[in-house]
Amino acid sequence: MPSLDQNRVTWLRGIMPAHDFPRFVDLLRQDLTERRHNLSAAMAAGDRQAIQMEAHAIAGMAANTGACTLEKMARALMRQSGASPLPELTEAMVGVLAEEETVQRELAALR
């Protein structure tokens, strides 16, 4: 089952010139990679506010691109970041990062 909603991908392709779409995909991938590193660093530091900020950014990006599972997982991490024990946050983060990898592969295939 694809991680990206193909209807959303088709819509995104349709709202921009064809030559802009590969650049758009590249920017998404770069931003996801940066957020992935930031989230990992925040988790290592136990910085709950930074965890919440990065999870929020990932959720927003996922929502805009039709990565519904990633969005749900990132939103769950956002909710948990305030009070859940760090081991639970680590488990949630591992899930977000695994889904992010899947989304990255699908984005790469769109180029």
N, CA, C and O atoms as a GROMACS GRO file, in nm:
protein
  444
    1MET      N    1   0.085  -0.118   0.000
    1MET     CA    2   0.000   0.000   0.000
    1MET      C    3   0.089   0.125   0.000
    1MET      O    4   0.177   0.137   0.085
    2PRO      N    5   0.069   0.215  -0.092
    2PRO     CA    6   0.153   0.334  -0.100
    2PRO      C    7   0.134   0.426   0.022
    2PRO      O    8   0.024   0.435   0.078
    3SER      N    9   0.241   0.491   0.060
    3SER     CA   10   0.234   0.587   0.170
    3SER      C   11   0.184   0.723   0.124
    3SER      O   12   0.134   0.802   0.205
    4LEU      N   13   0.197   0.751  -0.004
    4LEU     CA   14   0.150   0.878  -0.060
    4LEU      C   15   0.014   0.859  -0.127
    4LEU      O   16  -0.005   0.765  -0.204
    5ASP      N   17  -0.078   0.947  -0.098
    5ASP     CA   18  -0.208   0.948  -0.163
    5ASP      C   19  -0.189   0.992  -0.308
    5ASP      O   20  -0.152   1.107  -0.334
    6GLN      N   21  -0.215   0.902  -0.399
    6GLN     CA   22  -0.190   0.932  -0.541
    6GLN      C   23  -0.281   1.042  -0.594
    6GLN      O   24  -0.244   1.113  -0.687
    7ASN      N   25  -0.399   1.057  -0.536
    7ASN     CA   26  -0.486   1.169  -0.577
    7ASN      C   27  -0.422   1.302  -0.540
    7ASN      O   28  -0.431   1.399  -0.616
    8ARG      N   29  -0.359   1.308  -0.423
    8ARG     CA   30  -0.291   1.430  -0.381
    8ARG      C   31  -0.171   1.458  -0.471
    8ARG      O   32  -0.145   1.572  -0.508
    9VAL      N   33  -0.097   1.353  -0.505
    9VAL     CA   34   0.019   1.369  -0.594
    9VAL      C   35  -0.026   1.423  -0.729
    9VAL      O   36   0.036   1.514  -0.784
   10THR      N   37  -0.133   1.368  -0.782
   10THR     CA   38  -0.187   1.414  -0.910
   10THR      C   39  -0.230   1.560  -0.899
   10THR      O   40  -0.203   1.639  -0.990
   11TRP      N   41  -0.295   1.596  -0.791
   11TRP     CA   42  -0.337   1.734  -0.770
   11TRP      C   43  -0.215   1.827  -0.764
   11TRP      O   44  -0.214   1.933  -0.827
   12LEU      N   45  -0.112   1.786  -0.689
   12LEU     CA   46   0.008   1.868  -0.678
   12LEU      C   47   0.075   1.887  -0.814
   12LEU      O   48   0.120   1.997  -0.847
   13ARG      N   49   0.081   1.780  -0.892
   13ARG     CA   50   0.138   1.792  -1.027
   13ARG      C   51   0.059   1.891  -1.112
   13ARG      O   52   0.114   1.964  -1.194
   14GLY      N   53  -0.072   1.892  -1.090
   14GLY     CA   54  -0.159   1.976  -1.171
   14GLY      C   55  -0.158   2.124  -1.138
   14GLY      O   56  -0.201   2.206  -1.219
   15ILE      N   57  -0.109   2.159  -1.020
   15ILE     CA   58  -0.113   2.300  -0.980
   15ILE      C   59   0.017   2.375  -1.011
   15ILE      O   60   0.030   2.493  -0.980
   16MET      N   61   0.112   2.304  -1.071
   16MET     CA   62   0.239   2.370  -1.104
   16MET      C   63   0.285   2.326  -1.242
   16MET      O   64   0.246   2.220  -1.291
   17PRO      N   65   0.369   2.408  -1.304
   17PRO     CA   66   0.425   2.366  -1.433
   17PRO      C   67   0.502   2.234  -1.415
   17PRO      O   68   0.564   2.211  -1.312
   18ALA      N   69   0.498   2.150  -1.517
   18ALA     CA   70   0.560   2.017  -1.511
   18ALA      C   71   0.708   2.025  -1.473
   18ALA      O   72   0.757   1.939  -1.400
   19HIS      N   73   0.778   2.126  -1.522
   19HIS     CA   74   0.921   2.136  -1.493
   19HIS      C   75   0.950   2.174  -1.347
   19HIS      O   76   1.062   2.158  -1.301
   20ASP      N   77   0.850   2.224  -1.275
   20ASP     CA   78   0.867   2.261  -1.134
   20ASP      C   79   0.847   2.143  -1.039
   20ASP      O   80   0.897   2.145  -0.927
   21PHE      N   81   0.776   2.042  -1.083
   21PHE     CA   82   0.743   1.932  -0.993
   21PHE      C   83   0.867   1.859  -0.940
   21PHE      O   84   0.874   1.835  -0.820
   22PRO      N   85   0.965   1.824  -1.024
   22PRO     CA   86   1.085   1.758  -0.969
   22PRO      C   87   1.157   1.843  -0.864
   22PRO      O   88   1.205   1.790  -0.764
   23ARG      N   89   1.163   1.972  -0.887
   23ARG     CA   90   1.227   2.062  -0.788
   23ARG      C   91   1.146   2.063  -0.658
   23ARG      O   92   1.204   2.061  -0.550
   24PHE      N   93   1.015   2.065  -0.669
   24PHE     CA   94   0.927   2.060  -0.553
   24PHE      C   95   0.953   1.932  -0.473
   24PHE      O   96   0.965   1.937  -0.350
   25VAL      N   97   0.962   1.820  -0.542
   25VAL     CA   98   0.989   1.692  -0.476
   25VAL      C   99   1.125   1.695  -0.407
   25VAL      O  100   1.140   1.648  -0.294
   26ASP      N  101   1.225   1.752  -0.475
   26ASP     CA  102   1.358   1.763  -0.414
   26ASP      C  103   1.354   1.846  -0.286
   26ASP      O  104   1.417   1.810  -0.186
   27LEU      N  105   1.281   1.956  -0.289
   27LEU     CA  106   1.270   2.041  -0.170
   27LEU      C  107   1.200   1.968  -0.056
   27LEU      O  108   1.242   1.979   0.060
   28LEU      N  109   1.096   1.894  -0.088
   28LEU     CA  110   1.028   1.814   0.015
   28LEU      C  111   1.123   1.714   0.078
   28LEU      O  112   1.129   1.701   0.200
   29ARG      N  113   1.198   1.645  -0.007
   29ARG     CA  114   1.291   1.544   0.043
   29ARG      C  115   1.400   1.607   0.130
   29ARG      O  116   1.437   1.552   0.233
   30GLN      N  117   1.451   1.722   0.088
   30GLN     CA  118   1.553   1.791   0.167
   30GLN      C  119   1.498   1.834   0.302
   30GLN      O  120   1.563   1.817   0.405
   31ASP      N  121   1.376   1.888   0.301
   31ASP     CA  122   1.316   1.934   0.426
   31ASP      C  123   1.289   1.816   0.519
   31ASP      O  124   1.315   1.824   0.639
   32LEU      N  125   1.238   1.706   0.464
   32LEU     CA  126   1.216   1.587   0.547
   32LEU      C  127   1.346   1.536   0.607
   32LEU      O  128   1.348   1.494   0.723
   33THR      N  129   1.452   1.537   0.530
   33THR     CA  130   1.581   1.492   0.580
   33THR      C  131   1.629   1.581   0.695
   33THR      O  132   1.677   1.532   0.797
   34GLU      N  133   1.615   1.711   0.676
   34GLU     CA  134   1.654   1.805   0.782
   34GLU      C  135   1.570   1.784   0.908
   34GLU      O  136   1.623   1.781   1.019
   35ARG      N  137   1.440   1.768   0.889
   35ARG     CA  138   1.351   1.746   1.004
   35ARG      C  139   1.384   1.616   1.076
   35ARG      O  140   1.378   1.608   1.198
   36ARG      N  141   1.419   1.514   0.998
   36ARG     CA  142   1.457   1.384   1.055
   36ARG      C  143   1.578   1.401   1.147
   36ARG      O  144   1.579   1.351   1.260
   37HIS      N  145   1.680   1.472   1.100
   37HIS     CA  146   1.800   1.495   1.181
   37HIS      C  147   1.767   1.579   1.304
   37HIS      O  148   1.814   1.549   1.414
   38ASN      N  149   1.687   1.682   1.286
   38ASN     CA  150   1.650   1.768   1.398
   38ASN      C  151   1.571   1.690   1.503
   38ASN      O  152   1.592   1.707   1.623
   39LEU      N  153   1.480   1.606   1.458
   39LEU     CA  154   1.399   1.526   1.550
   39LEU      C  155   1.488   1.429   1.628
   39LEU      O  156   1.471   1.413   1.749
   40SER      N  157   1.579   1.365   1.560
   40SER     CA  158   1.670   1.272   1.627
   40SER      C  159   1.756   1.345   1.731
   40SER      O  160   1.777   1.294   1.841
   41ALA      N  161   1.805   1.463   1.695
   41ALA     CA  162   1.887   1.541   1.789
   41ALA      C  163   1.804   1.586   1.909
   41ALA      O  164   1.852   1.582   2.022
   42ALA      N  165   1.682   1.629   1.884
   42ALA     CA  166   1.594   1.671   1.994
   42ALA      C  167   1.565   1.554   2.088
   42ALA      O  168   1.562   1.571   2.210
   43MET      N  169   1.544   1.438   2.030
   43MET     CA  170   1.518   1.320   2.113
   43MET      C  171   1.640   1.286   2.197
   43MET      O  172   1.629   1.255   2.315
   44ALA      N  173   1.757   1.290   2.134
   44ALA     CA  174   1.881   1.259   2.207
   44ALA      C  175   1.903   1.356   2.323
   44ALA      O  176   1.956   1.318   2.427
   45ALA      N  177   1.863   1.482   2.303
   45ALA     CA  178   1.880   1.584   2.407
   45ALA      C  179   1.765   1.583   2.507
   45ALA      O  180   1.773   1.650   2.610
   46GLY      N  181   1.658   1.508   2.479
   46GLY     CA  182   1.542   1.508   2.567
   46GLY      C  183   1.467   1.640   2.563
   46GLY      O  184   1.400   1.677   2.660
   47ASP      N  185   1.478   1.712   2.451
   47ASP     CA  186   1.417   1.844   2.434
   47ASP      C  187   1.274   1.827   2.383
   47ASP      O  188   1.249   1.820   2.262
   48ARG      N  189   1.182   1.821   2.476
   48ARG     CA  190   1.042   1.795   2.440
   48ARG      C  191   0.982   1.903   2.351
   48ARG      O  192   0.903   1.873   2.261
   49GLN      N  193   1.018   2.028   2.375
   49GLN     CA  194   0.965   2.137   2.291
   49GLN      C  195   1.013   2.122   2.147
   49GLN      O  196   0.935   2.140   2.053
   50ALA      N  197   1.140   2.090   2.129
   50ALA     CA  198   1.194   2.072   1.993
   50ALA      C  199   1.133   1.948   1.927
   50ALA      O  200   1.107   1.948   1.807
   51ILE      N  201   1.111   1.843   2.005
   51ILE     CA  202   1.045   1.723   1.952
   51ILE      C  203   0.907   1.761   1.899
   51ILE      O  204   0.869   1.722   1.788
   52GLN      N  205   0.833   1.837   1.978
   52GLN     CA  206   0.699   1.879   1.938
   52GLN      C  207   0.703   1.966   1.812
   52GLN      O  208   0.621   1.949   1.722
   53MET      N  209   0.799   2.059   1.806
   53MET     CA  210   0.811   2.147   1.689
   53MET      C  211   0.843   2.069   1.562
   53MET      O  212   0.782   2.091   1.458
   54GLU      N  213   0.937   1.977   1.571
   54GLU     CA  214   0.976   1.899   1.453
   54GLU      C  215   0.863   1.806   1.411
   54GLU      O  216   0.836   1.790   1.292
   55ALA      N  217   0.797   1.744   1.508
   55ALA     CA  218   0.685   1.656   1.476
   55ALA      C  219   0.573   1.736   1.409
   55ALA      O  220   0.509   1.688   1.315
   56HIS      N  221   0.550   1.857   1.457
   56HIS     CA  222   0.448   1.944   1.397
   56HIS      C  223   0.484   1.977   1.252
   56HIS      O  224   0.398   1.972   1.164
   57ALA      N  225   0.609   2.011   1.228
   57ALA     CA  226   0.652   2.043   1.092
   57ALA      C  227   0.639   1.922   1.000
   57ALA      O  228   0.596   1.935   0.886
   58ILE      N  229   0.676   1.805   1.049
   58ILE     CA  230   0.664   1.683   0.968
   58ILE      C  231   0.518   1.653   0.940
   58ILE      O  232   0.482   1.616   0.828
   59ALA      N  233   0.432   1.669   1.040
   59ALA     CA  234   0.289   1.644   1.020
   59ALA      C  235   0.230   1.737   0.916
   59ALA      O  236   0.151   1.694   0.832
   60GLY      N  237   0.267   1.864   0.921
   60GLY     CA  238   0.216   1.960   0.823
   60GLY      C  239   0.261   1.928   0.682
   60GLY      O  240   0.182   1.932   0.588
   61MET      N  241   0.387   1.896   0.669
   61MET     CA  242   0.440   1.861   0.537
   61MET      C  243   0.372   1.734   0.485
   61MET      O  244   0.337   1.724   0.368
   62ALA      N  245   0.356   1.638   0.574
   62ALA     CA  246   0.292   1.512   0.535
   62ALA      C  247   0.147   1.536   0.491
   62ALA      O  248   0.101   1.478   0.392
   63ALA      N  249   0.076   1.621   0.563
   63ALA     CA  250  -0.062   1.651   0.527
   63ALA      C  251  -0.070   1.716   0.390
   63ALA      O  252  -0.157   1.683   0.309
   64ASN      N  253   0.021   1.808   0.363
   64ASN     CA  254   0.020   1.879   0.235
   64ASN      C  255   0.055   1.789   0.117
   64ASN      O  256   0.010   1.814   0.005
   65THR      N  257   0.132   1.686   0.142
   65THR     CA  258   0.175   1.599   0.031
   65THR      C  259   0.096   1.470   0.022
   65THR      O  260   0.119   1.390  -0.068
   66GLY      N  261   0.002   1.448   0.113
   66GLY     CA  262  -0.080   1.328   0.107
   66GLY      C  263  -0.015   1.206   0.170
   66GLY      O  264  -0.051   1.093   0.137
   67ALA      N  265   0.080   1.227   0.260
   67ALA     CA  266   0.144   1.116   0.332
   67ALA      C  267   0.066   1.097   0.463
   67ALA      O  268   0.111   1.136   0.571
   68CYS      N  269  -0.052   1.036   0.450
   68CYS     CA  270  -0.149   1.031   0.560
   68CYS      C  271  -0.098   0.955   0.682
   68CYS      O  272  -0.119   0.998   0.795
   69THR      N  273  -0.031   0.842   0.661
   69THR     CA  274   0.019   0.765   0.775
   69THR      C  275   0.127   0.842   0.848
   69THR      O  276   0.128   0.846   0.972
   70LEU      N  277   0.217   0.904   0.775
   70LEU     CA  278   0.321   0.985   0.838
   70LEU      C  279   0.259   1.100   0.915
   70LEU      O  280   0.302   1.131   1.027
   71GLU      N  281   0.159   1.164   0.859
   71GLU     CA  282   0.092   1.273   0.929
   71GLU      C  283   0.034   1.224   1.062
   71GLU      O  284   0.056   1.288   1.165
   72LYS      N  285  -0.038   1.113   1.060
   72LYS     CA  286  -0.099   1.061   1.183
   72LYS      C  287   0.006   1.026   1.287
   72LYS      O  288  -0.010   1.056   1.405
   73MET      N  289   0.114   0.963   1.243
   73MET     CA  290   0.219   0.924   1.336
   73MET      C  291   0.290   1.046   1.395
   73MET      O  292   0.321   1.048   1.514
   74ALA      N  293   0.315   1.147   1.312
   74ALA     CA  294   0.380   1.269   1.361
   74ALA      C  295   0.288   1.344   1.457
   74ALA      O  296   0.335   1.400   1.557
   75ARG      N  297   0.159   1.347   1.428
   75ARG     CA  298   0.065   1.414   1.519
   75ARG      C  299   0.057   1.340   1.653
   75ARG      O  300   0.047   1.403   1.759
   76ALA      N  301   0.062   1.208   1.649
   76ALA     CA  302   0.063   1.131   1.774
   76ALA      C  303   0.189   1.163   1.854
   76ALA      O  304   0.183   1.179   1.976
   77LEU      N  305   0.303   1.173   1.787
   77LEU     CA  306   0.427   1.209   1.856
   77LEU      C  307   0.416   1.348   1.916
   77LEU      O  308   0.464   1.372   2.027
   78MET      N  309   0.355   1.440   1.844
   78MET     CA  310   0.333   1.576   1.897
   78MET      C  311   0.256   1.570   2.028
   78MET      O  312   0.294   1.633   2.127
   79ARG      N  313   0.147   1.494   2.028
   79ARG     CA  314   0.062   1.484   2.147
   79ARG      C  315   0.138   1.421   2.264
   79ARG      O  316   0.124   1.463   2.379
   80GLN      N  317   0.216   1.320   2.234
   80GLN     CA  318   0.289   1.248   2.338
   80GLN      C  319   0.408   1.326   2.392
   80GLN      O  320   0.452   1.301   2.504
   81SER      N  321   0.459   1.420   2.315
   81SER     CA  322   0.585   1.486   2.351
   81SER      C  323   0.577   1.564   2.481
   81SER      O  324   0.680   1.587   2.545
   82GLY      N  325   0.459   1.604   2.521
   82GLY     CA  326   0.447   1.685   2.642
   82GLY      C  327   0.463   1.608   2.772
   82GLY      O  328   0.518   1.662   2.868
   83ALA      N  329   0.418   1.484   2.776
   83ALA     CA  330   0.415   1.417   2.905
   83ALA      C  331   0.461   1.272   2.904
   83ALA      O  332   0.494   1.217   3.010
   84SER      N  333   0.463   1.208   2.789
   84SER     CA  334   0.499   1.066   2.785
   84SER      C  335   0.644   1.045   2.827
   84SER      O  336   0.730   1.129   2.800
   85PRO      N  337   0.672   0.932   2.891
   85PRO     CA  338   0.812   0.900   2.924
   85PRO      C  339   0.896   0.892   2.796
   85PRO      O  340   0.846   0.854   2.691
   86LEU      N  341   1.022   0.928   2.808
   86LEU     CA  342   1.110   0.930   2.690
   86LEU      C  343   1.116   0.796   2.616
   86LEU      O  344   1.123   0.796   2.494
   87PRO      N  345   1.114   0.681   2.686
   87PRO     CA  346   1.114   0.555   2.609
   87PRO      C  347   0.994   0.543   2.515
   87PRO      O  348   1.006   0.491   2.404
   88GLU      N  349   0.878   0.590   2.560
   88GLU     CA  350   0.758   0.588   2.473
   88GLU      C  351   0.775   0.685   2.356
   88GLU      O  352   0.735   0.655   2.244
   89LEU      N  353   0.835   0.800   2.384
   89LEU     CA  354   0.860   0.895   2.276
   89LEU      C  355   0.958   0.837   2.175
   89LEU      O  356   0.943   0.855   2.054
   90THR      N  357   1.058   0.768   2.225
   90THR     CA  358   1.157   0.708   2.136
   90THR      C  359   1.089   0.606   2.045
   90THR      O  360   1.118   0.602   1.926
   91GLU      N  361   1.001   0.526   2.101
   91GLU     CA  362   0.927   0.427   2.020
   91GLU      C  363   0.842   0.495   1.914
   91GLU      O  364   0.840   0.452   1.799
   92ALA      N  365   0.774   0.602   1.952
   92ALA     CA  366   0.691   0.676   1.855
   92ALA      C  367   0.779   0.739   1.748
   92ALA      O  368   0.743   0.741   1.630
   93MET      N  369   0.895   0.792   1.789
   93MET     CA  370   0.985   0.855   1.693
   93MET      C  371   1.038   0.753   1.594
   93MET      O  372   1.048   0.782   1.474
   94VAL      N  373   1.073   0.634   1.641
   94VAL     CA  374   1.122   0.529   1.551
   94VAL      C  375   1.016   0.499   1.444
   94VAL      O  376   1.050   0.481   1.327
   95GLY      N  377   0.889   0.494   1.484
   95GLY     CA  378   0.782   0.473   1.386
   95GLY      C  379   0.773   0.586   1.286
   95GLY      O  380   0.757   0.561   1.166
   96VAL      N  381   0.784   0.710   1.333
   96VAL     CA  382   0.779   0.826   1.243
   96VAL      C  383   0.895   0.819   1.144
   96VAL      O  384   0.877   0.842   1.025
   97LEU      N  385   1.014   0.788   1.193
   97LEU     CA  386   1.131   0.785   1.106
   97LEU      C  387   1.122   0.672   1.004
   97LEU      O  388   1.165   0.688   0.890
   98ALA      N  389   1.068   0.558   1.044
   98ALA     CA  390   1.051   0.446   0.950
   98ALA      C  391   0.953   0.484   0.840
   98ALA      O  392   0.977   0.455   0.723
   99GLU      N  393   0.843   0.548   0.877
   99GLU     CA  394   0.745   0.590   0.776
   99GLU      C  395   0.802   0.701   0.689
   99GLU      O  396   0.774   0.706   0.569
  100GLU      N  397   0.881   0.788   0.748
  100GLU     CA  398   0.946   0.895   0.670
  100GLU      C  399   1.036   0.835   0.563
  100GLU      O  400   1.041   0.886   0.451
  101GLU      N  401   1.107   0.728   0.595
  101GLU     CA  402   1.192   0.661   0.496
  101GLU      C  403   1.108   0.608   0.380
  101GLU      O  404   1.149   0.619   0.264
  102THR      N  405   0.994   0.551   0.410
  102THR     CA  406   0.905   0.500   0.306
  102THR      C  407   0.856   0.615   0.217
  102THR      O  408   0.855   0.603   0.094
  103VAL      N  409   0.817   0.724   0.279
  103VAL     CA  410   0.772   0.842   0.203
  103VAL      C  411   0.887   0.896   0.118
  103VAL      O  412   0.866   0.934   0.003
  104GLN      N  413   1.007   0.898   0.172
  104GLN     CA  414   1.123   0.944   0.095
  104GLN      C  415   1.142   0.860  -0.032
  104GLN      O  416   1.166   0.914  -0.139
  105ARG      N  417   1.131   0.728  -0.018
  105ARG     CA  418   1.146   0.640  -0.136
  105ARG      C  419   1.039   0.668  -0.239
  105ARG      O  420   1.066   0.672  -0.359
  106GLU      N  421   0.916   0.687  -0.193
  106GLU     CA  422   0.808   0.714  -0.288
  106GLU      C  423   0.824   0.850  -0.354
  106GLU      O  424   0.796   0.865  -0.472
  107LEU      N  425   0.870   0.948  -0.278
  107LEU     CA  426   0.896   1.079  -0.337
  107LEU      C  427   1.006   1.070  -0.442
  107LEU      O  428   0.996   1.129  -0.549
  108ALA      N  429   1.111   0.997  -0.410
  108ALA     CA  430   1.222   0.981  -0.505
  108ALA      C  431   1.174   0.918  -0.634
  108ALA      O  432   1.222   0.954  -0.742
  109ALA      N  433   1.080   0.826  -0.626
  109ALA     CA  434   1.028   0.759  -0.746
  109ALA      C  435   0.943   0.854  -0.830
  109ALA      O  436   0.921   0.827  -0.949
  110LEU      N  437   0.895   0.961  -0.774
  110LEU     CA  438   0.812   1.057  -0.848
  110LEU      C  439   0.893   1.146  -0.941
  110LEU      O  440   0.840   1.201  -1.037
  111ARG      N  441   1.018   1.159  -0.914
  111ARG     CA  442   1.103   1.246  -0.995
  111ARG      C  443   1.104   1.199  -1.135
  111ARG      O  444   1.170   1.259  -1.220
   0.00000   0.00000   0.00000
